[in-house]
Amino acid sequence: MTEPGRRNGNEPPIGRRMAELRARRGMSQQVFADRIRKSKSWVDKVERGVRTLDRLSVIETVAAALGVAPDVLLAGKAPRQQLPDTGGDVERIRAALARYDLPASGRPAPSLAQLDAQAGYAWTAYRHGHHPQVLRLLPDLLCDSRAQPGDTAELLVRVYRLAAQVLVKLGEADLAWLAADRAMSAAAGNPWRAGLAAISLAQALRALGRGRLAMTAAVAAVHQLDVEPPHVRGPGVTGTLLIEAALAAAVCGDANAAGELTERAARLAGGQSQHDCDGIGFGPTPVDLARALIAMWSGDHQLAVTIHKRATSGNAWHLLPAEHRASHLIDITHAYLDLGDTRAAGRALVAAGRIATWETRIRPVARAALTAVFRAGPDAADLSGLAATLGLTR
């Protein structure tokens, strides 16, 4: 008779593997319990082998929280390639956001110019999809920016926005909303900064499933910018807000509002050169990419793919930041899957991995899409290689 959680005599119990993976990611039992909506006592009993972990739905939830495939828990197989420990980075960002005291004076405080340069570097890393670098930089940036004397509103908006956007990618929507709300507070009284902050706020609210609130926040920021002189509002922020509002409208099923907002963004983008600064990529191509996603979320998957193919066939597509392109390819995978074209879905994921590797390796939505494609049937060697790096097997 095998001991609880043991599949055969040569493999460690599933509870022990769960404990090792949890510890490797720097999560306490309580933090891990909160993530999987269980009690700390339940986690402790499973890890000690007192309680059996044998329901597939629970195993999948545990595996997702640990950032591994269920096979890793069930068969004791480690992924072929070590993935970044994002769990520990997220906890450090959480701790930085939770601090209200000034940092201890153990090192010289960076100047405002130095912090601004660091924030610029972090945003550059984000646009290139180097998310592990961003995660490592953010905790100190958050603490040092808040402790900086003088007028730091612009710096704080930049840093909080960056934190919110990378946390959305990691599936940490609640924490992303907190960071975006801090950006909104820092931007108070300045419509342009508030517009920038509202972009991240809308993304966080949409990730929380609050599409109506996301649309309201983005539209309100547009109204504030509308009364400003053209040289203040600029097309990039207003246009991106309109896109975010349209995406939020589509998520909450308001097709009319999504269409109207997208058309207004398209008129604003007409004749504009592509603009890219601190996560703002606006122009005709981003508008078309948004149209593709809106069609997909509205249930017209064939139209979504048609628009996607047109938008990604021109030179303007290649001028977008790597993060933007890879993120879109991951999203459009769902349109291909709903059409039953798993090969095209697989090609989109492989292309996303080549453009921005960490988009496919650390985002839960990318992993879910890859799992769906990989389980569906025959696949290209490239897709098998991508799945192997994430520890996925048939």
Backbone torsions as a table, in degrees:
resi	resn	phi	psi	omega
1	MET	NA	133.5	-178.1
2	THR	-86.3	154.2	177.4
3	GLU	-73.5	163.7	-175.7
4	PRO	-55.5	131.7	175.1
5	GLY	81.9	-2.1	-177.0
6	ARG	-92.6	130.7	-179.9
7	ARG	-88.3	-33.1	172.8
8	ASN	-158.1	175.1	-172.4
9	GLY	-69.8	-14.3	-176.3
10	ASN	-98.0	-6.4	-174.7
11	GLU	-111.2	143.4	176.6
12	PRO	-68.6	154.9	179.5
13	PRO	-59.3	150.7	-178.6
14	ILE	-61.0	-34.5	178.8
15	GLY	-63.7	-37.7	179.5
16	ARG	-68.1	-39.7	177.3
17	ARG	-64.3	-38.9	177.7
18	MET	-61.3	-43.1	-179.7
19	ALA	-64.5	-41.7	-179.0
20	GLU	-64.5	-44.1	-179.7
21	LEU	-67.1	-39.5	178.1
22	ARG	-61.6	-47.9	-179.3
23	ALA	-63.9	-37.3	-179.7
24	ARG	-63.0	-28.7	-179.3
25	ARG	-93.8	6.4	174.2
26	GLY	72.0	24.0	-179.8
27	MET	-100.6	133.8	172.9
28	SER	-74.6	166.4	177.4
29	GLN	-60.2	-37.5	-178.2
30	GLN	-68.2	-44.0	179.2
31	VAL	-62.2	-44.2	179.7
32	PHE	-64.3	-41.3	178.9
33	ALA	-60.0	-41.8	179.1
34	ASP	-62.4	-37.7	-177.3
35	ARG	-68.1	-34.5	-178.0
36	ILE	-101.1	7.9	177.3
37	ARG	58.8	44.8	174.2
38	LYS	-125.5	171.8	177.5
39	SER	-85.7	158.6	175.8
40	LYS	-61.4	-36.3	178.9
41	SER	-62.0	-39.7	178.9
42	TRP	-62.7	-45.6	179.0
43	VAL	-60.2	-45.6	-178.8
44	ASP	-60.4	-43.1	-178.3
45	LYS	-67.3	-38.6	178.1
46	VAL	-66.0	-43.3	-177.5
47	GLU	-67.2	-30.7	178.3
48	ARG	-87.0	-3.3	178.7
49	GLY	82.2	8.0	179.3
50	VAL	-75.5	-33.4	179.9
51	ARG	-115.1	140.1	-177.6
52	THR	-88.2	136.2	176.3
53	LEU	-106.3	93.2	-172.8
54	ASP	-130.2	-2.9	176.8
55	ARG	-86.2	127.0	-175.0
56	LEU	-60.0	-40.3	-179.0
57	SER	-61.4	-38.8	179.1
58	VAL	-71.6	-39.5	178.7
59	ILE	-61.3	-41.4	178.9
60	GLU	-65.0	-38.9	178.0
61	THR	-64.6	-44.6	179.3
62	VAL	-62.8	-45.1	-179.0
63	ALA	-62.2	-42.1	179.9
64	ALA	-62.5	-40.3	179.3
65	ALA	-66.6	-28.8	179.8
66	LEU	-89.3	-8.7	179.7
67	GLY	74.8	30.4	178.3
68	VAL	-129.2	167.5	174.1
69	ALA	-77.9	151.8	176.8
70	PRO	-54.2	-32.4	179.8
71	ASP	-57.9	-32.1	-178.7
72	VAL	-64.5	-38.1	177.5
73	LEU	-76.0	-41.3	-174.2
74	LEU	-73.7	-36.2	-174.4
75	ALA	-115.2	-3.4	177.4
76	GLY	73.1	20.7	-179.6
77	LYS	-91.7	132.5	177.8
78	ALA	-86.4	148.8	174.5
79	PRO	-58.7	149.6	-177.5
80	ARG	-69.5	-23.0	-179.5
81	GLN	-129.5	131.6	-179.2
82	GLN	-66.7	126.7	178.1
83	LEU	-93.7	157.2	-178.3
84	PRO	-66.1	148.0	-179.9
85	ASP	-85.1	78.3	-177.0
86	THR	-73.0	-24.6	-179.7
87	GLY	-59.4	-44.6	178.5
88	GLY	-65.9	-38.1	178.2
89	ASP	-64.4	-41.6	179.5
90	VAL	-63.1	-40.3	179.4
91	GLU	-65.1	-35.1	177.3
92	ARG	-68.8	-37.3	175.5
93	ILE	-66.4	-40.8	177.7
94	ARG	-59.3	-43.5	179.8
95	ALA	-65.0	-38.6	179.7
96	ALA	-66.3	-39.6	178.4
97	LEU	-69.2	-26.7	-177.8
98	ALA	-84.5	-10.1	-177.7
99	ARG	-84.1	133.4	176.8
100	TYR	-119.1	-5.8	176.8
101	ASP	-87.6	164.1	176.5
102	LEU	-78.5	143.9	179.1
103	PRO	-57.4	147.0	178.2
104	ALA	-63.8	148.2	-176.4
105	SER	-85.6	66.4	178.7
106	GLY	-99.5	-11.7	-179.6
107	ARG	-148.1	156.9	-179.9
108	PRO	-63.4	135.2	-179.3
109	ALA	-73.0	133.6	177.9
110	PRO	-65.6	151.0	177.0
111	SER	-77.0	167.5	178.5
112	LEU	-61.0	-39.4	179.1
113	ALA	-64.2	-40.6	178.9
114	GLN	-65.4	-41.7	179.7
115	LEU	-66.5	-38.3	178.5
116	ASP	-63.7	-39.6	177.8
117	ALA	-66.1	-40.9	178.2
118	GLN	-63.5	-40.8	177.8
119	ALA	-63.5	-40.4	177.7
120	GLY	-62.9	-41.0	177.7
121	TYR	-63.7	-42.8	-179.5
122	ALA	-63.3	-40.0	177.8
123	TRP	-66.6	-36.9	177.0
124	THR	-62.6	-43.3	177.4
125	ALA	-60.9	-40.1	179.6
126	TYR	-62.9	-46.3	-178.0
127	ARG	-63.4	-28.2	177.8
128	HIS	-88.3	1.2	178.2
129	GLY	78.2	18.9	179.4
130	HIS	-89.8	65.9	-171.5
131	HIS	-65.5	-34.6	175.9
132	PRO	-58.4	-37.0	176.9
133	GLN	-64.1	-42.7	180.0
134	VAL	-61.7	-43.9	-178.9
135	LEU	-63.0	-35.3	179.0
136	ARG	-71.5	-33.6	-176.8
137	LEU	-79.5	-31.6	-168.8
138	LEU	-61.1	-43.3	-176.3
139	PRO	-56.2	-48.0	179.5
140	ASP	-68.6	-38.1	178.4
141	LEU	-61.2	-41.7	180.0
142	LEU	-63.1	-47.4	-178.1
143	CYS	-68.8	-46.3	-176.5
144	ASP	-68.6	-36.5	-179.8
145	SER	-67.3	-38.8	-179.8
146	ARG	-69.0	-31.3	-176.7
147	ALA	-85.2	-7.8	-176.5
148	GLN	-70.4	131.1	177.8
149	PRO	-75.3	163.7	176.6
150	GLY	87.5	-165.3	-177.6
151	ASP	-81.9	101.9	-177.6
152	THR	-115.0	15.9	-174.5
153	ALA	-55.9	-46.8	-177.5
154	GLU	-64.0	-42.7	178.5
155	LEU	-62.6	-45.8	-178.7
156	LEU	-62.2	-40.8	178.1
157	VAL	-61.3	-44.0	180.0
158	ARG	-60.7	-45.8	-174.8
159	VAL	-72.7	-44.9	179.0
160	TYR	-64.0	-38.9	177.7
161	ARG	-62.0	-43.6	179.7
162	LEU	-61.6	-43.8	178.7
163	ALA	-60.0	-45.1	-178.6
164	ALA	-61.5	-44.2	-174.7
165	GLN	-70.5	-37.6	178.9
166	VAL	-74.6	-30.8	177.5
167	LEU	-69.1	-34.3	174.7
168	VAL	-59.3	-42.5	-179.5
169	LYS	-62.7	-32.3	-178.3
170	LEU	-85.2	2.5	-179.7
171	GLY	79.9	13.8	-179.5
172	GLU	-97.8	65.3	-172.1
173	ALA	-65.2	-38.9	-179.5
174	ASP	-62.2	-45.0	-179.8
175	LEU	-69.3	-35.5	176.9
176	ALA	-62.8	-40.6	178.7
177	TRP	-62.0	-40.2	178.6
178	LEU	-61.5	-47.1	-179.9
179	ALA	-63.1	-41.4	179.4
180	ALA	-66.3	-37.1	177.2
181	ASP	-64.6	-37.4	175.9
182	ARG	-63.7	-39.2	177.8
183	ALA	-62.4	-41.6	178.5
184	MET	-62.2	-40.9	179.3
185	SER	-64.8	-41.8	-180.0
186	ALA	-66.4	-27.4	-176.0
187	ALA	-87.9	-2.1	-173.8
188	ALA	-51.1	132.2	177.3
189	GLY	90.4	-6.8	179.8
190	ASN	-125.5	104.7	-174.6
191	PRO	-58.0	-37.5	-178.8
192	TRP	-67.1	-46.2	177.9
193	ARG	-65.2	-39.6	178.5
194	ALA	-63.0	-34.0	176.7
195	GLY	-65.2	-43.5	176.2
196	LEU	-59.8	-47.2	-179.1
197	ALA	-63.8	-36.5	-178.2
198	ALA	-66.4	-27.2	175.6
199	ILE	-60.6	-49.1	179.8
200	SER	-68.3	-36.6	178.5
201	LEU	-62.7	-44.3	179.2
202	ALA	-62.1	-39.8	178.5
203	GLN	-63.8	-42.4	-179.7
204	ALA	-66.4	-43.0	179.7
205	LEU	-65.7	-38.8	177.0
206	ARG	-64.0	-39.2	177.4
207	ALA	-65.0	-28.0	177.3
208	LEU	-80.4	-2.4	-177.0
209	GLY	81.8	16.9	-179.5
210	ARG	-105.1	64.9	-175.9
211	GLY	-61.7	-41.5	-179.1
212	ARG	-63.0	-43.4	178.4
213	LEU	-65.6	-38.3	178.7
214	ALA	-62.5	-44.3	179.2
215	MET	-63.6	-43.3	179.9
216	THR	-60.8	-43.5	-179.2
217	ALA	-63.5	-43.5	-178.3
218	ALA	-68.4	-43.7	-179.1
219	VAL	-65.9	-39.5	178.4
220	ALA	-61.0	-40.2	178.8
221	ALA	-66.6	-36.5	177.0
222	VAL	-63.1	-43.8	179.5
223	HIS	-60.4	-38.8	178.5
224	GLN	-65.2	-38.0	-179.4
225	LEU	-74.9	-28.3	-177.1
226	ASP	-60.2	-29.1	-177.8
227	VAL	-88.4	-2.8	179.3
228	GLU	-87.1	154.9	176.2
229	PRO	-60.3	150.3	-178.2
230	PRO	-53.1	-38.3	-177.4
231	HIS	-69.7	-16.8	178.7
232	VAL	-87.5	-48.6	-173.6
233	ARG	-76.0	-42.1	179.8
234	GLY	63.5	155.6	-177.9
235	PRO	-76.7	-26.5	-173.7
236	GLY	-63.6	-51.4	-177.3
237	VAL	-68.8	-48.3	-179.8
238	THR	-60.4	-46.0	-179.3
239	GLY	-63.0	-41.4	179.5
240	THR	-67.6	-37.2	175.2
241	LEU	-61.8	-41.9	178.2
242	LEU	-63.1	-39.0	176.7
243	ILE	-63.8	-45.7	179.2
244	GLU	-61.8	-40.3	178.2
245	ALA	-63.5	-40.8	179.7
246	ALA	-65.3	-43.5	177.6
247	LEU	-61.9	-41.7	179.3
248	ALA	-64.7	-40.3	178.7
249	ALA	-62.0	-40.6	179.1
250	ALA	-64.2	-39.9	-179.6
251	VAL	-62.4	-38.1	-178.5
252	CYS	-93.4	13.6	170.8
253	GLY	82.4	14.0	179.8
254	ASP	-96.4	83.1	-174.8
255	ALA	-65.9	-36.9	-179.5
256	ASN	-63.0	-47.2	179.4
257	ALA	-64.2	-39.8	179.4
258	ALA	-60.7	-42.0	179.7
259	GLY	-66.8	-44.2	-179.5
260	GLU	-63.7	-43.5	-178.9
261	LEU	-67.2	-38.4	179.1
262	THR	-66.1	-40.9	179.6
263	GLU	-65.4	-37.6	177.4
264	ARG	-65.3	-40.0	176.8
265	ALA	-63.8	-38.8	-179.6
266	ALA	-64.4	-41.0	178.0
267	ARG	-63.4	-38.3	179.3
268	LEU	-68.8	-33.2	-177.8
269	ALA	-80.5	-19.5	-176.6
270	GLY	-57.7	122.6	178.8
271	GLY	81.2	-3.4	-179.7
272	GLN	-86.1	141.1	171.3
273	SER	-77.0	155.0	-178.2
274	GLN	-64.3	135.3	-175.9
275	HIS	-117.6	135.6	-179.2
276	ASP	-143.3	116.5	177.1
277	CYS	-158.6	123.4	178.1
278	ASP	47.3	53.3	176.0
279	GLY	82.4	3.9	179.1
280	ILE	-102.5	104.0	175.8
281	GLY	-117.0	101.1	-175.1
282	PHE	-125.0	143.6	179.8
283	GLY	163.4	-175.8	-178.8
284	PRO	-58.0	-38.6	-177.6
285	THR	-67.3	-47.6	175.1
286	PRO	-57.5	-33.7	177.2
287	VAL	-65.1	-43.4	179.3
288	ASP	-66.4	-36.8	176.8
289	LEU	-62.8	-38.9	176.8
290	ALA	-65.0	-40.9	177.3
291	ARG	-57.4	-40.9	179.9
292	ALA	-62.5	-44.6	-179.8
293	LEU	-67.3	-38.8	178.8
294	ILE	-63.3	-42.0	176.7
295	ALA	-61.9	-41.2	179.4
296	MET	-62.9	-48.2	-179.0
297	TRP	-69.3	-19.9	177.3
298	SER	-86.9	-3.5	176.6
299	GLY	97.9	-3.2	179.5
300	ASP	-96.4	80.2	-172.9
301	HIS	-70.2	-33.1	178.9
302	GLN	-66.1	-42.9	176.9
303	LEU	-63.2	-39.7	179.4
304	ALA	-58.7	-45.2	-179.5
305	VAL	-67.4	-39.1	179.0
306	THR	-61.4	-47.5	179.1
307	ILE	-64.5	-41.1	179.4
308	HIS	-59.0	-46.9	-178.6
309	LYS	-63.1	-40.6	179.5
310	ARG	-65.7	-43.2	-176.1
311	ALA	-69.5	-28.8	-176.3
312	THR	-96.9	6.9	-177.3
313	SER	-94.6	-13.6	-176.8
314	GLY	-97.2	173.3	-179.6
315	ASN	-66.2	-30.5	-177.8
316	ALA	-61.2	-30.9	178.0
317	TRP	-59.2	-42.0	-176.6
318	HIS	-74.3	-13.7	177.7
319	LEU	-85.7	-11.6	177.9
320	LEU	-70.8	153.2	176.5
321	PRO	-56.9	149.0	-179.5
322	ALA	-57.3	-40.4	180.0
323	GLU	-59.4	-44.1	-178.5
324	HIS	-64.1	-45.6	-178.5
325	ARG	-65.2	-46.4	-178.6
326	ALA	-65.5	-40.0	179.6
327	SER	-61.6	-43.4	179.1
328	HIS	-63.4	-43.2	-179.5
329	LEU	-61.0	-37.7	177.2
330	ILE	-65.5	-43.0	-179.5
331	ASP	-64.5	-44.0	-174.9
332	ILE	-70.1	-15.2	176.2
333	THR	-52.4	-35.9	-176.6
334	HIS	-67.1	-30.4	176.1
335	ALA	-66.4	-44.0	177.8
336	TYR	-63.1	-41.5	179.7
337	LEU	-63.1	-41.9	179.9
338	ASP	-68.0	-24.4	175.2
339	LEU	-85.0	-5.7	-179.3
340	GLY	81.3	11.1	-178.9
341	ASP	-96.6	79.5	-176.0
342	THR	-70.3	-28.1	178.8
343	ARG	-66.1	-44.2	178.4
344	ALA	-65.6	-37.3	176.8
345	ALA	-62.4	-42.0	178.4
346	GLY	-64.4	-40.7	178.4
347	ARG	-63.1	-38.1	179.1
348	ALA	-63.7	-40.8	-179.6
349	LEU	-69.1	-41.0	177.7
350	VAL	-62.4	-43.1	178.8
351	ALA	-62.5	-41.0	177.9
352	ALA	-60.7	-41.3	179.2
353	GLY	-64.8	-33.5	178.9
354	ARG	-74.4	-34.2	-178.9
355	ILE	-74.3	-46.7	-178.2
356	ALA	-146.9	94.3	-171.9
357	THR	-52.5	-45.1	-172.1
358	TRP	-73.7	-16.5	173.9
359	GLU	-60.1	-40.9	-178.7
360	THR	-84.1	-21.0	-173.6
361	ARG	-92.1	-24.5	-176.1
362	ILE	-116.8	-9.1	-177.9
363	ARG	-88.5	124.9	178.1
364	PRO	-56.9	-37.4	-179.1
365	VAL	-66.5	-33.4	177.9
366	ALA	-68.8	-41.4	179.0
367	ARG	-63.9	-41.6	179.6
368	ALA	-64.0	-42.0	179.4
369	ALA	-65.5	-43.1	179.7
370	LEU	-63.3	-40.8	178.4
371	THR	-61.0	-44.3	-179.9
372	ALA	-62.4	-42.2	-179.7
373	VAL	-69.6	-44.1	-174.2
374	PHE	-66.5	-33.8	-179.4
375	ARG	-80.4	-13.8	-170.3
376	ALA	-76.1	-27.6	-178.7
377	GLY	161.3	-156.9	-178.4
378	PRO	-56.5	145.6	-178.3
379	ASP	-143.8	163.7	178.4
380	ALA	-73.3	158.6	179.9
381	ALA	-60.3	-35.6	179.8
382	ASP	-60.7	-41.0	179.9
383	LEU	-67.9	-38.5	176.8
384	SER	-61.0	-39.6	178.5
385	GLY	-64.9	-41.7	178.5
386	LEU	-64.4	-42.5	178.8
387	ALA	-63.3	-38.0	-178.7
388	ALA	-64.6	-34.8	179.2
389	THR	-65.7	-23.7	179.8
390	LEU	-98.6	3.6	177.6
391	GLY	78.5	20.7	-179.8
392	LEU	-91.3	134.6	175.9
393	THR	-133.7	161.6	179.8
394	ARG	-74.1	NA	NA
